[in-house]
């Protein structure tokens, strides 16, 4: 019977060993990223995951994975959704608990995106982590003016087949409305328009302001100017998370 390692090259095994050695030098961190649509969280969170050797927790992805795997919470969520209901906070927190206890890449911490959205959810998350002897290290708010977000999002166009993205101002195609490689027409996502974005931003501010106040009272809120070049935002985000994680390590 072949060894499980036989399916990997020597270079791949060496790279994995180097990766594990690097991860041992990094502090544990449990961070929450908060920000409106188009603020750049989706660009920065994978960098945190890679640099700090933690897992990325997005509630939608976790919910779908739990349902597909048939976990206890997944079955409960599926039953609720099949009945036309909304999955409640207790089930979502239960899925987070299952995920943290079963995924090895979560052992050193996590980056949480899209949760908590309300103060009761934040309180339930705090209770869950306290039961495990853990705590949130930092909550990073990606602050961007609504007018900037409108310009960012309303100008986005995509080539649906490949996923290539363009922007009328920041990354325009060579030919207006056409994909650079295929020449096929570009399209906008249904919610990438001024009207839809306005409603999404109002909802975000109404829901998120109390959550930010909750973490500010605990001394964990950090506000980051996300209206800067991506490399600058990454440098500041890494410093914030590393400082807070090191402080609590």
Biotite code that builds the C-alpha atoms (Angstrom):
import biotite.structure as struc

atoms = struc.array([
    struc.Atom([0.000, 0.000, 0.000], chain_id="A", res_id=1, res_name="UNK", atom_name="CA", element="C"),
    struc.Atom([1.432, 3.345, -1.048], chain_id="A", res_id=2, res_name="UNK", atom_name="CA", element="C"),
    struc.Atom([2.265, 5.917, 1.578], chain_id="A", res_id=3, res_name="UNK", atom_name="CA", element="C"),
    struc.Atom([-0.064, 8.981, 1.642], chain_id="A", res_id=4, res_name="UNK", atom_name="CA", element="C"),
    struc.Atom([3.065, 11.083, 1.023], chain_id="A", res_id=5, res_name="UNK", atom_name="CA", element="C"),
    struc.Atom([3.788, 9.306, -2.249], chain_id="A", res_id=6, res_name="UNK", atom_name="CA", element="C"),
    struc.Atom([1.226, 11.411, -4.055], chain_id="A", res_id=7, res_name="UNK", atom_name="CA", element="C"),
    struc.Atom([3.207, 14.584, -3.315], chain_id="A", res_id=8, res_name="UNK", atom_name="CA", element="C"),
    struc.Atom([6.470, 15.738, -4.826], chain_id="A", res_id=9, res_name="UNK", atom_name="CA", element="C"),
    struc.Atom([9.526, 16.477, -2.684], chain_id="A", res_id=10, res_name="UNK", atom_name="CA", element="C"),
    struc.Atom([9.102, 20.176, -3.487], chain_id="A", res_id=11, res_name="UNK", atom_name="CA", element="C"),
    struc.Atom([5.479, 20.115, -2.304], chain_id="A", res_id=12, res_name="UNK", atom_name="CA", element="C"),
    struc.Atom([6.410, 18.344, 0.940], chain_id="A", res_id=13, res_name="UNK", atom_name="CA", element="C"),
    struc.Atom([9.248, 20.808, 1.578], chain_id="A", res_id=14, res_name="UNK", atom_name="CA", element="C"),
    struc.Atom([6.955, 23.763, 0.913], chain_id="A", res_id=15, res_name="UNK", atom_name="CA", element="C"),
    struc.Atom([4.406, 22.391, 3.371], chain_id="A", res_id=16, res_name="UNK", atom_name="CA", element="C"),
    struc.Atom([7.066, 21.891, 6.051], chain_id="A", res_id=17, res_name="UNK", atom_name="CA", element="C"),
    struc.Atom([8.307, 25.446, 5.552], chain_id="A", res_id=18, res_name="UNK", atom_name="CA", element="C"),
    struc.Atom([4.746, 26.681, 5.748], chain_id="A", res_id=19, res_name="UNK", atom_name="CA", element="C"),
    struc.Atom([4.157, 24.857, 9.041], chain_id="A", res_id=20, res_name="UNK", atom_name="CA", element="C"),
    struc.Atom([7.376, 26.208, 10.502], chain_id="A", res_id=21, res_name="UNK", atom_name="CA", element="C"),
    struc.Atom([6.377, 29.724, 9.481], chain_id="A", res_id=22, res_name="UNK", atom_name="CA", element="C"),
    struc.Atom([2.918, 29.335, 11.022], chain_id="A", res_id=23, res_name="UNK", atom_name="CA", element="C"),
    struc.Atom([4.460, 28.406, 14.355], chain_id="A", res_id=24, res_name="UNK", atom_name="CA", element="C"),
    struc.Atom([6.063, 31.861, 14.474], chain_id="A", res_id=25, res_name="UNK", atom_name="CA", element="C"),
    struc.Atom([2.740, 33.667, 13.972], chain_id="A", res_id=26, res_name="UNK", atom_name="CA", element="C"),
    struc.Atom([0.497, 34.687, 16.885], chain_id="A", res_id=27, res_name="UNK", atom_name="CA", element="C"),
    struc.Atom([-3.014, 33.358, 17.239], chain_id="A", res_id=28, res_name="UNK", atom_name="CA", element="C"),
    struc.Atom([-5.682, 35.852, 16.239], chain_id="A", res_id=29, res_name="UNK", atom_name="CA", element="C"),
    struc.Atom([-9.450, 35.976, 16.135], chain_id="A", res_id=30, res_name="UNK", atom_name="CA", element="C"),
    struc.Atom([-10.540, 38.952, 14.105], chain_id="A", res_id=31, res_name="UNK", atom_name="CA", element="C"),
    struc.Atom([-13.776, 40.323, 12.706], chain_id="A", res_id=32, res_name="UNK", atom_name="CA", element="C"),
    struc.Atom([-13.788, 42.440, 9.550], chain_id="A", res_id=33, res_name="UNK", atom_name="CA", element="C"),
    struc.Atom([-16.666, 44.892, 9.217], chain_id="A", res_id=34, res_name="UNK", atom_name="CA", element="C"),
    struc.Atom([-17.418, 47.104, 6.258], chain_id="A", res_id=35, res_name="UNK", atom_name="CA", element="C"),
    struc.Atom([-19.990, 48.085, 3.631], chain_id="A", res_id=36, res_name="UNK", atom_name="CA", element="C"),
    struc.Atom([-20.283, 46.547, 0.145], chain_id="A", res_id=37, res_name="UNK", atom_name="CA", element="C"),
    struc.Atom([-17.251, 47.365, -1.974], chain_id="A", res_id=38, res_name="UNK", atom_name="CA", element="C"),
    struc.Atom([-15.012, 48.378, 0.943], chain_id="A", res_id=39, res_name="UNK", atom_name="CA", element="C"),
    struc.Atom([-12.275, 45.860, 0.108], chain_id="A", res_id=40, res_name="UNK", atom_name="CA", element="C"),
    struc.Atom([-12.792, 43.181, 2.773], chain_id="A", res_id=41, res_name="UNK", atom_name="CA", element="C"),
    struc.Atom([-12.924, 40.506, 0.099], chain_id="A", res_id=42, res_name="UNK", atom_name="CA", element="C"),
    struc.Atom([-9.492, 41.555, -1.153], chain_id="A", res_id=43, res_name="UNK", atom_name="CA", element="C"),
    struc.Atom([-7.822, 41.763, 2.249], chain_id="A", res_id=44, res_name="UNK", atom_name="CA", element="C"),
    struc.Atom([-9.264, 38.809, 4.188], chain_id="A", res_id=45, res_name="UNK", atom_name="CA", element="C"),
    struc.Atom([-7.426, 36.119, 2.141], chain_id="A", res_id=46, res_name="UNK", atom_name="CA", element="C"),
    struc.Atom([-4.162, 37.921, 2.908], chain_id="A", res_id=47, res_name="UNK", atom_name="CA", element="C"),
    struc.Atom([-4.879, 37.739, 6.637], chain_id="A", res_id=48, res_name="UNK", atom_name="CA", element="C"),
    struc.Atom([-5.718, 34.050, 6.329], chain_id="A", res_id=49, res_name="UNK", atom_name="CA", element="C"),
    struc.Atom([-2.437, 33.378, 4.529], chain_id="A", res_id=50, res_name="UNK", atom_name="CA", element="C"),
    struc.Atom([-0.202, 35.541, 6.694], chain_id="A", res_id=51, res_name="UNK", atom_name="CA", element="C"),
    struc.Atom([-1.554, 34.488, 10.102], chain_id="A", res_id=52, res_name="UNK", atom_name="CA", element="C"),
    struc.Atom([-2.317, 30.840, 9.192], chain_id="A", res_id=53, res_name="UNK", atom_name="CA", element="C"),
    struc.Atom([-5.941, 31.072, 10.280], chain_id="A", res_id=54, res_name="UNK", atom_name="CA", element="C"),
    struc.Atom([-9.256, 30.122, 8.698], chain_id="A", res_id=55, res_name="UNK", atom_name="CA", element="C"),
    struc.Atom([-11.756, 32.349, 6.930], chain_id="A", res_id=56, res_name="UNK", atom_name="CA", element="C"),
    struc.Atom([-15.291, 32.102, 8.279], chain_id="A", res_id=57, res_name="UNK", atom_name="CA", element="C"),
    struc.Atom([-18.097, 33.394, 6.068], chain_id="A", res_id=58, res_name="UNK", atom_name="CA", element="C"),
    struc.Atom([-21.522, 32.497, 7.428], chain_id="A", res_id=59, res_name="UNK", atom_name="CA", element="C"),
    struc.Atom([-23.042, 31.698, 4.027], chain_id="A", res_id=60, res_name="UNK", atom_name="CA", element="C"),
    struc.Atom([-20.222, 29.306, 3.152], chain_id="A", res_id=61, res_name="UNK", atom_name="CA", element="C"),
    struc.Atom([-20.362, 27.647, 6.586], chain_id="A", res_id=62, res_name="UNK", atom_name="CA", element="C"),
    struc.Atom([-24.121, 27.203, 6.344], chain_id="A", res_id=63, res_name="UNK", atom_name="CA", element="C"),
    struc.Atom([-23.916, 25.543, 2.936], chain_id="A", res_id=64, res_name="UNK", atom_name="CA", element="C"),
    struc.Atom([-21.042, 23.305, 4.078], chain_id="A", res_id=65, res_name="UNK", atom_name="CA", element="C"),
    struc.Atom([-22.929, 22.224, 7.205], chain_id="A", res_id=66, res_name="UNK", atom_name="CA", element="C"),
    struc.Atom([-26.045, 21.363, 5.193], chain_id="A", res_id=67, res_name="UNK", atom_name="CA", element="C"),
    struc.Atom([-23.989, 19.441, 2.610], chain_id="A", res_id=68, res_name="UNK", atom_name="CA", element="C"),
    struc.Atom([-22.122, 17.531, 5.341], chain_id="A", res_id=69, res_name="UNK", atom_name="CA", element="C"),
    struc.Atom([-25.329, 16.737, 7.215], chain_id="A", res_id=70, res_name="UNK", atom_name="CA", element="C"),
    struc.Atom([-24.042, 17.932, 10.582], chain_id="A", res_id=71, res_name="UNK", atom_name="CA", element="C"),
    struc.Atom([-26.430, 18.351, 13.496], chain_id="A", res_id=72, res_name="UNK", atom_name="CA", element="C"),
    struc.Atom([-26.688, 22.108, 12.945], chain_id="A", res_id=73, res_name="UNK", atom_name="CA", element="C"),
    struc.Atom([-26.737, 21.607, 9.186], chain_id="A", res_id=74, res_name="UNK", atom_name="CA", element="C"),
    struc.Atom([-29.770, 19.336, 9.439], chain_id="A", res_id=75, res_name="UNK", atom_name="CA", element="C"),
    struc.Atom([-31.494, 21.853, 11.693], chain_id="A", res_id=76, res_name="UNK", atom_name="CA", element="C"),
    struc.Atom([-30.768, 24.685, 9.270], chain_id="A", res_id=77, res_name="UNK", atom_name="CA", element="C"),
    struc.Atom([-31.991, 22.644, 6.304], chain_id="A", res_id=78, res_name="UNK", atom_name="CA", element="C"),
    struc.Atom([-35.251, 21.843, 8.091], chain_id="A", res_id=79, res_name="UNK", atom_name="CA", element="C"),
    struc.Atom([-35.842, 25.537, 8.775], chain_id="A", res_id=80, res_name="UNK", atom_name="CA", element="C"),
    struc.Atom([-35.041, 26.591, 5.213], chain_id="A", res_id=81, res_name="UNK", atom_name="CA", element="C"),
    struc.Atom([-37.219, 23.875, 3.681], chain_id="A", res_id=82, res_name="UNK", atom_name="CA", element="C"),
    struc.Atom([-40.093, 25.192, 5.772], chain_id="A", res_id=83, res_name="UNK", atom_name="CA", element="C"),
    struc.Atom([-39.476, 28.657, 4.336], chain_id="A", res_id=84, res_name="UNK", atom_name="CA", element="C"),
    struc.Atom([-38.056, 30.123, 7.544], chain_id="A", res_id=85, res_name="UNK", atom_name="CA", element="C"),
    struc.Atom([-34.933, 32.121, 8.328], chain_id="A", res_id=86, res_name="UNK", atom_name="CA", element="C"),
    struc.Atom([-32.065, 30.422, 10.114], chain_id="A", res_id=87, res_name="UNK", atom_name="CA", element="C"),
    struc.Atom([-31.906, 31.919, 13.611], chain_id="A", res_id=88, res_name="UNK", atom_name="CA", element="C"),
    struc.Atom([-28.929, 33.179, 15.577], chain_id="A", res_id=89, res_name="UNK", atom_name="CA", element="C"),
    struc.Atom([-28.669, 30.053, 17.742], chain_id="A", res_id=90, res_name="UNK", atom_name="CA", element="C"),
    struc.Atom([-28.306, 27.820, 14.685], chain_id="A", res_id=91, res_name="UNK", atom_name="CA", element="C"),
    struc.Atom([-25.747, 30.112, 13.049], chain_id="A", res_id=92, res_name="UNK", atom_name="CA", element="C"),
    struc.Atom([-23.688, 30.251, 16.246], chain_id="A", res_id=93, res_name="UNK", atom_name="CA", element="C"),
    struc.Atom([-24.018, 26.465, 16.491], chain_id="A", res_id=94, res_name="UNK", atom_name="CA", element="C"),
    struc.Atom([-22.603, 26.138, 12.974], chain_id="A", res_id=95, res_name="UNK", atom_name="CA", element="C"),
    struc.Atom([-19.707, 28.422, 13.896], chain_id="A", res_id=96, res_name="UNK", atom_name="CA", element="C"),
    struc.Atom([-19.057, 26.219, 16.930], chain_id="A", res_id=97, res_name="UNK", atom_name="CA", element="C"),
    struc.Atom([-19.086, 23.063, 14.789], chain_id="A", res_id=98, res_name="UNK", atom_name="CA", element="C"),
    struc.Atom([-16.733, 24.660, 12.288], chain_id="A", res_id=99, res_name="UNK", atom_name="CA", element="C"),
    struc.Atom([-14.230, 25.780, 14.908], chain_id="A", res_id=100, res_name="UNK", atom_name="CA", element="C"),
    struc.Atom([-14.185, 22.332, 16.465], chain_id="A", res_id=101, res_name="UNK", atom_name="CA", element="C"),
    struc.Atom([-13.743, 20.360, 13.230], chain_id="A", res_id=102, res_name="UNK", atom_name="CA", element="C"),
    struc.Atom([-11.533, 22.419, 10.915], chain_id="A", res_id=103, res_name="UNK", atom_name="CA", element="C"),
    struc.Atom([-7.806, 22.114, 11.574], chain_id="A", res_id=104, res_name="UNK", atom_name="CA", element="C"),
    struc.Atom([-7.114, 25.403, 9.811], chain_id="A", res_id=105, res_name="UNK", atom_name="CA", element="C"),
    struc.Atom([-9.094, 27.153, 12.570], chain_id="A", res_id=106, res_name="UNK", atom_name="CA", element="C"),
    struc.Atom([-6.795, 25.972, 15.353], chain_id="A", res_id=107, res_name="UNK", atom_name="CA", element="C"),
    struc.Atom([-4.724, 29.165, 15.328], chain_id="A", res_id=108, res_name="UNK", atom_name="CA", element="C"),
    struc.Atom([-7.713, 31.476, 14.970], chain_id="A", res_id=109, res_name="UNK", atom_name="CA", element="C"),
    struc.Atom([-9.984, 32.906, 12.329], chain_id="A", res_id=110, res_name="UNK", atom_name="CA", element="C"),
    struc.Atom([-11.073, 35.879, 10.270], chain_id="A", res_id=111, res_name="UNK", atom_name="CA", element="C"),
    struc.Atom([-14.834, 36.286, 10.552], chain_id="A", res_id=112, res_name="UNK", atom_name="CA", element="C"),
    struc.Atom([-16.697, 38.076, 7.775], chain_id="A", res_id=113, res_name="UNK", atom_name="CA", element="C"),
    struc.Atom([-20.435, 38.848, 7.653], chain_id="A", res_id=114, res_name="UNK", atom_name="CA", element="C"),
    struc.Atom([-21.135, 38.013, 11.293], chain_id="A", res_id=115, res_name="UNK", atom_name="CA", element="C"),
    struc.Atom([-22.157, 39.341, 13.754], chain_id="A", res_id=116, res_name="UNK", atom_name="CA", element="C"),
    struc.Atom([-24.663, 41.699, 12.133], chain_id="A", res_id=117, res_name="UNK", atom_name="CA", element="C"),
    struc.Atom([-26.581, 42.554, 15.313], chain_id="A", res_id=118, res_name="UNK", atom_name="CA", element="C"),
    struc.Atom([-25.733, 43.099, 18.979], chain_id="A", res_id=119, res_name="UNK", atom_name="CA", element="C"),
    struc.Atom([-27.530, 39.883, 20.086], chain_id="A", res_id=120, res_name="UNK", atom_name="CA", element="C"),
    struc.Atom([-25.389, 37.956, 17.592], chain_id="A", res_id=121, res_name="UNK", atom_name="CA", element="C"),
    struc.Atom([-22.256, 39.615, 18.971], chain_id="A", res_id=122, res_name="UNK", atom_name="CA", element="C"),
    struc.Atom([-23.277, 38.651, 22.502], chain_id="A", res_id=123, res_name="UNK", atom_name="CA", element="C"),
    struc.Atom([-23.839, 35.021, 21.480], chain_id="A", res_id=124, res_name="UNK", atom_name="CA", element="C"),
    struc.Atom([-20.454, 34.920, 19.756], chain_id="A", res_id=125, res_name="UNK", atom_name="CA", element="C"),
    struc.Atom([-18.762, 36.332, 22.859], chain_id="A", res_id=126, res_name="UNK", atom_name="CA", element="C"),
    struc.Atom([-20.426, 33.650, 24.980], chain_id="A", res_id=127, res_name="UNK", atom_name="CA", element="C"),
    struc.Atom([-19.373, 30.861, 22.615], chain_id="A", res_id=128, res_name="UNK", atom_name="CA", element="C"),
    struc.Atom([-15.740, 31.944, 22.639], chain_id="A", res_id=129, res_name="UNK", atom_name="CA", element="C"),
    struc.Atom([-15.725, 32.489, 26.395], chain_id="A", res_id=130, res_name="UNK", atom_name="CA", element="C"),
    struc.Atom([-16.875, 28.883, 26.861], chain_id="A", res_id=131, res_name="UNK", atom_name="CA", element="C"),
    struc.Atom([-13.779, 27.837, 24.889], chain_id="A", res_id=132, res_name="UNK", atom_name="CA", element="C"),
    struc.Atom([-11.476, 30.134, 26.844], chain_id="A", res_id=133, res_name="UNK", atom_name="CA", element="C"),
    struc.Atom([-11.023, 32.367, 23.792], chain_id="A", res_id=134, res_name="UNK", atom_name="CA", element="C"),
    struc.Atom([-11.955, 35.926, 22.819], chain_id="A", res_id=135, res_name="UNK", atom_name="CA", element="C"),
    struc.Atom([-12.109, 38.251, 19.847], chain_id="A", res_id=136, res_name="UNK", atom_name="CA", element="C"),
    struc.Atom([-8.800, 40.094, 19.530], chain_id="A", res_id=137, res_name="UNK", atom_name="CA", element="C"),
    struc.Atom([-9.795, 42.890, 17.176], chain_id="A", res_id=138, res_name="UNK", atom_name="CA", element="C"),
    struc.Atom([-12.758, 44.170, 15.188], chain_id="A", res_id=139, res_name="UNK", atom_name="CA", element="C"),
    struc.Atom([-11.575, 46.126, 12.164], chain_id="A", res_id=140, res_name="UNK", atom_name="CA", element="C"),
    struc.Atom([-13.966, 48.583, 10.531], chain_id="A", res_id=141, res_name="UNK", atom_name="CA", element="C"),
    struc.Atom([-13.222, 49.322, 6.865], chain_id="A", res_id=142, res_name="UNK", atom_name="CA", element="C"),
    struc.Atom([-14.300, 52.967, 6.699], chain_id="A", res_id=143, res_name="UNK", atom_name="CA", element="C"),
    struc.Atom([-15.131, 54.396, 3.265], chain_id="A", res_id=144, res_name="UNK", atom_name="CA", element="C"),
    struc.Atom([-17.460, 57.258, 2.333], chain_id="A", res_id=145, res_name="UNK", atom_name="CA", element="C"),
    struc.Atom([-20.670, 56.124, 0.670], chain_id="A", res_id=146, res_name="UNK", atom_name="CA", element="C"),
    struc.Atom([-19.929, 58.335, -2.356], chain_id="A", res_id=147, res_name="UNK", atom_name="CA", element="C"),
    struc.Atom([-16.640, 56.491, -2.937], chain_id="A", res_id=148, res_name="UNK", atom_name="CA", element="C"),
    struc.Atom([-18.366, 53.123, -2.685], chain_id="A", res_id=149, res_name="UNK", atom_name="CA", element="C"),
    struc.Atom([-21.000, 54.219, -5.186], chain_id="A", res_id=150, res_name="UNK", atom_name="CA", element="C"),
    struc.Atom([-18.268, 55.117, -7.675], chain_id="A", res_id=151, res_name="UNK", atom_name="CA", element="C"),
    struc.Atom([-16.440, 51.840, -7.056], chain_id="A", res_id=152, res_name="UNK", atom_name="CA", element="C"),
    struc.Atom([-19.440, 49.566, -7.419], chain_id="A", res_id=153, res_name="UNK", atom_name="CA", element="C"),
    struc.Atom([-21.518, 51.313, -10.074], chain_id="A", res_id=154, res_name="UNK", atom_name="CA", element="C"),
    struc.Atom([-18.500, 51.207, -12.421], chain_id="A", res_id=155, res_name="UNK", atom_name="CA", element="C"),
    struc.Atom([-17.859, 47.464, -12.086], chain_id="A", res_id=156, res_name="UNK", atom_name="CA", element="C"),
    struc.Atom([-18.339, 45.211, -15.121], chain_id="A", res_id=157, res_name="UNK", atom_name="CA", element="C"),
    struc.Atom([-17.577, 41.501, -15.459], chain_id="A", res_id=158, res_name="UNK", atom_name="CA", element="C"),
    struc.Atom([-17.013, 38.870, -18.112], chain_id="A", res_id=159, res_name="UNK", atom_name="CA", element="C"),
    struc.Atom([-19.397, 36.265, -16.812], chain_id="A", res_id=160, res_name="UNK", atom_name="CA", element="C"),
    struc.Atom([-17.782, 33.208, -18.386], chain_id="A", res_id=161, res_name="UNK", atom_name="CA", element="C"),
    struc.Atom([-14.301, 33.838, -16.978], chain_id="A", res_id=162, res_name="UNK", atom_name="CA", element="C"),
    struc.Atom([-14.976, 36.042, -13.968], chain_id="A", res_id=163, res_name="UNK", atom_name="CA", element="C"),
    struc.Atom([-12.620, 38.740, -15.260], chain_id="A", res_id=164, res_name="UNK", atom_name="CA", element="C"),
    struc.Atom([-13.591, 42.099, -13.823], chain_id="A", res_id=165, res_name="UNK", atom_name="CA", element="C"),
    struc.Atom([-13.232, 45.644, -15.071], chain_id="A", res_id=166, res_name="UNK", atom_name="CA", element="C"),
    struc.Atom([-14.037, 49.145, -13.906], chain_id="A", res_id=167, res_name="UNK", atom_name="CA", element="C"),
    struc.Atom([-14.985, 52.044, -16.129], chain_id="A", res_id=168, res_name="UNK", atom_name="CA", element="C"),
    struc.Atom([-12.578, 54.351, -14.245], chain_id="A", res_id=169, res_name="UNK", atom_name="CA", element="C"),
    struc.Atom([-9.981, 52.256, -12.423], chain_id="A", res_id=170, res_name="UNK", atom_name="CA", element="C"),
    struc.Atom([-9.532, 49.302, -14.813], chain_id="A", res_id=171, res_name="UNK", atom_name="CA", element="C"),
    struc.Atom([-11.370, 49.927, -18.077], chain_id="A", res_id=172, res_name="UNK", atom_name="CA", element="C"),
    struc.Atom([-11.452, 47.326, -20.874], chain_id="A", res_id=173, res_name="UNK", atom_name="CA", element="C"),
    struc.Atom([-9.514, 48.096, -24.048], chain_id="A", res_id=174, res_name="UNK", atom_name="CA", element="C"),
    struc.Atom([-12.805, 48.373, -25.893], chain_id="A", res_id=175, res_name="UNK", atom_name="CA", element="C"),
    struc.Atom([-15.747, 49.771, -23.953], chain_id="A", res_id=176, res_name="UNK", atom_name="CA", element="C"),
    struc.Atom([-18.182, 47.030, -22.942], chain_id="A", res_id=177, res_name="UNK", atom_name="CA", element="C"),
    struc.Atom([-16.012, 44.195, -24.337], chain_id="A", res_id=178, res_name="UNK", atom_name="CA", element="C"),
    struc.Atom([-13.822, 41.576, -22.644], chain_id="A", res_id=179, res_name="UNK", atom_name="CA", element="C"),
    struc.Atom([-10.128, 42.129, -23.456], chain_id="A", res_id=180, res_name="UNK", atom_name="CA", element="C"),
    struc.Atom([-9.411, 38.472, -24.286], chain_id="A", res_id=181, res_name="UNK", atom_name="CA", element="C"),
    struc.Atom([-12.553, 37.255, -26.023], chain_id="A", res_id=182, res_name="UNK", atom_name="CA", element="C"),
    struc.Atom([-14.253, 40.419, -27.219], chain_id="A", res_id=183, res_name="UNK", atom_name="CA", element="C"),
    struc.Atom([-17.469, 39.142, -25.695], chain_id="A", res_id=184, res_name="UNK", atom_name="CA", element="C"),
    struc.Atom([-19.857, 41.633, -24.075], chain_id="A", res_id=185, res_name="UNK", atom_name="CA", element="C"),
    struc.Atom([-19.437, 42.537, -20.413], chain_id="A", res_id=186, res_name="UNK", atom_name="CA", element="C"),
    struc.Atom([-22.296, 42.725, -17.933], chain_id="A", res_id=187, res_name="UNK", atom_name="CA", element="C"),
    struc.Atom([-23.024, 44.145, -14.495], chain_id="A", res_id=188, res_name="UNK", atom_name="CA", element="C"),
    struc.Atom([-24.195, 42.179, -11.495], chain_id="A", res_id=189, res_name="UNK", atom_name="CA", element="C"),
    struc.Atom([-27.880, 42.840, -10.743], chain_id="A", res_id=190, res_name="UNK", atom_name="CA", element="C"),
    struc.Atom([-27.053, 44.646, -7.498], chain_id="A", res_id=191, res_name="UNK", atom_name="CA", element="C"),
    struc.Atom([-24.178, 46.735, -8.919], chain_id="A", res_id=192, res_name="UNK", atom_name="CA", element="C"),
    struc.Atom([-26.261, 49.843, -9.500], chain_id="A", res_id=193, res_name="UNK", atom_name="CA", element="C"),
    struc.Atom([-26.801, 53.111, -7.639], chain_id="A", res_id=194, res_name="UNK", atom_name="CA", element="C"),
    struc.Atom([-30.375, 52.352, -6.533], chain_id="A", res_id=195, res_name="UNK", atom_name="CA", element="C"),
    struc.Atom([-29.662, 48.898, -5.123], chain_id="A", res_id=196, res_name="UNK", atom_name="CA", element="C"),
    struc.Atom([-26.407, 50.015, -3.533], chain_id="A", res_id=197, res_name="UNK", atom_name="CA", element="C"),
    struc.Atom([-28.160, 52.900, -1.762], chain_id="A", res_id=198, res_name="UNK", atom_name="CA", element="C"),
    struc.Atom([-30.574, 50.476, -0.102], chain_id="A", res_id=199, res_name="UNK", atom_name="CA", element="C"),
    struc.Atom([-27.731, 48.098, 0.827], chain_id="A", res_id=200, res_name="UNK", atom_name="CA", element="C"),
    struc.Atom([-25.718, 50.915, 2.393], chain_id="A", res_id=201, res_name="UNK", atom_name="CA", element="C"),
    struc.Atom([-28.687, 52.167, 4.429], chain_id="A", res_id=202, res_name="UNK", atom_name="CA", element="C"),
    struc.Atom([-29.287, 48.660, 5.702], chain_id="A", res_id=203, res_name="UNK", atom_name="CA", element="C"),
    struc.Atom([-25.597, 48.245, 6.510], chain_id="A", res_id=204, res_name="UNK", atom_name="CA", element="C"),
    struc.Atom([-25.410, 51.454, 8.538], chain_id="A", res_id=205, res_name="UNK", atom_name="CA", element="C"),
    struc.Atom([-28.621, 50.712, 10.451], chain_id="A", res_id=206, res_name="UNK", atom_name="CA", element="C"),
    struc.Atom([-27.501, 47.193, 11.381], chain_id="A", res_id=207, res_name="UNK", atom_name="CA", element="C"),
    struc.Atom([-23.806, 47.757, 11.916], chain_id="A", res_id=208, res_name="UNK", atom_name="CA", element="C"),
    struc.Atom([-23.634, 50.982, 13.944], chain_id="A", res_id=209, res_name="UNK", atom_name="CA", element="C"),
    struc.Atom([-24.860, 49.287, 17.162], chain_id="A", res_id=210, res_name="UNK", atom_name="CA", element="C"),
    struc.Atom([-22.442, 46.361, 16.625], chain_id="A", res_id=211, res_name="UNK", atom_name="CA", element="C"),
    struc.Atom([-19.505, 48.732, 16.248], chain_id="A", res_id=212, res_name="UNK", atom_name="CA", element="C"),
    struc.Atom([-20.617, 50.488, 19.438], chain_id="A", res_id=213, res_name="UNK", atom_name="CA", element="C"),
    struc.Atom([-20.735, 47.127, 21.230], chain_id="A", res_id=214, res_name="UNK", atom_name="CA", element="C"),
    struc.Atom([-17.104, 46.345, 20.391], chain_id="A", res_id=215, res_name="UNK", atom_name="CA", element="C"),
    struc.Atom([-15.950, 49.920, 20.929], chain_id="A", res_id=216, res_name="UNK", atom_name="CA", element="C"),
    struc.Atom([-17.207, 49.701, 24.501], chain_id="A", res_id=217, res_name="UNK", atom_name="CA", element="C"),
    struc.Atom([-15.020, 46.605, 24.910], chain_id="A", res_id=218, res_name="UNK", atom_name="CA", element="C"),
    struc.Atom([-11.969, 48.431, 23.556], chain_id="A", res_id=219, res_name="UNK", atom_name="CA", element="C"),
    struc.Atom([-11.680, 46.116, 20.541], chain_id="A", res_id=220, res_name="UNK", atom_name="CA", element="C"),
    struc.Atom([-12.807, 48.345, 17.675], chain_id="A", res_id=221, res_name="UNK", atom_name="CA", element="C"),
    struc.Atom([-10.172, 49.533, 15.231], chain_id="A", res_id=222, res_name="UNK", atom_name="CA", element="C"),
    struc.Atom([-11.117, 51.862, 12.364], chain_id="A", res_id=223, res_name="UNK", atom_name="CA", element="C"),
    struc.Atom([-9.126, 51.627, 9.146], chain_id="A", res_id=224, res_name="UNK", atom_name="CA", element="C"),
    struc.Atom([-9.252, 54.122, 6.290], chain_id="A", res_id=225, res_name="UNK", atom_name="CA", element="C"),
    struc.Atom([-10.088, 51.779, 3.418], chain_id="A", res_id=226, res_name="UNK", atom_name="CA", element="C"),
    struc.Atom([-10.065, 54.572, 0.817], chain_id="A", res_id=227, res_name="UNK", atom_name="CA", element="C"),
    struc.Atom([-6.370, 54.046, 0.124], chain_id="A", res_id=228, res_name="UNK", atom_name="CA", element="C"),
    struc.Atom([-4.325, 51.920, -2.284], chain_id="A", res_id=229, res_name="UNK", atom_name="CA", element="C"),
    struc.Atom([-4.774, 48.204, -1.620], chain_id="A", res_id=230, res_name="UNK", atom_name="CA", element="C"),
    struc.Atom([-1.148, 47.749, -0.539], chain_id="A", res_id=231, res_name="UNK", atom_name="CA", element="C"),
    struc.Atom([-1.480, 50.563, 2.014], chain_id="A", res_id=232, res_name="UNK", atom_name="CA", element="C"),
    struc.Atom([-4.694, 49.111, 3.414], chain_id="A", res_id=233, res_name="UNK", atom_name="CA", element="C"),
    struc.Atom([-3.036, 45.691, 3.731], chain_id="A", res_id=234, res_name="UNK", atom_name="CA", element="C"),
    struc.Atom([-0.040, 47.116, 5.563], chain_id="A", res_id=235, res_name="UNK", atom_name="CA", element="C"),
    struc.Atom([-2.225, 48.935, 8.084], chain_id="A", res_id=236, res_name="UNK", atom_name="CA", element="C"),
    struc.Atom([-4.575, 45.962, 8.518], chain_id="A", res_id=237, res_name="UNK", atom_name="CA", element="C"),
    struc.Atom([-1.686, 43.566, 9.142], chain_id="A", res_id=238, res_name="UNK", atom_name="CA", element="C"),
    struc.Atom([-0.195, 45.938, 11.726], chain_id="A", res_id=239, res_name="UNK", atom_name="CA", element="C"),
    struc.Atom([-3.516, 46.278, 13.560], chain_id="A", res_id=240, res_name="UNK", atom_name="CA", element="C"),
    struc.Atom([-4.170, 42.552, 13.726], chain_id="A", res_id=241, res_name="UNK", atom_name="CA", element="C"),
    struc.Atom([-0.582, 41.686, 14.622], chain_id="A", res_id=242, res_name="UNK", atom_name="CA", element="C"),
    struc.Atom([-0.454, 44.295, 17.389], chain_id="A", res_id=243, res_name="UNK", atom_name="CA", element="C"),
    struc.Atom([-3.687, 43.121, 18.977], chain_id="A", res_id=244, res_name="UNK", atom_name="CA", element="C"),
    struc.Atom([-2.850, 39.442, 18.579], chain_id="A", res_id=245, res_name="UNK", atom_name="CA", element="C"),
    struc.Atom([0.632, 39.862, 20.035], chain_id="A", res_id=246, res_name="UNK", atom_name="CA", element="C"),
    struc.Atom([-0.755, 41.829, 22.949], chain_id="A", res_id=247, res_name="UNK", atom_name="CA", element="C"),
    struc.Atom([-3.109, 39.003, 23.864], chain_id="A", res_id=248, res_name="UNK", atom_name="CA", element="C"),
    struc.Atom([-0.879, 36.084, 22.919], chain_id="A", res_id=249, res_name="UNK", atom_name="CA", element="C"),
])
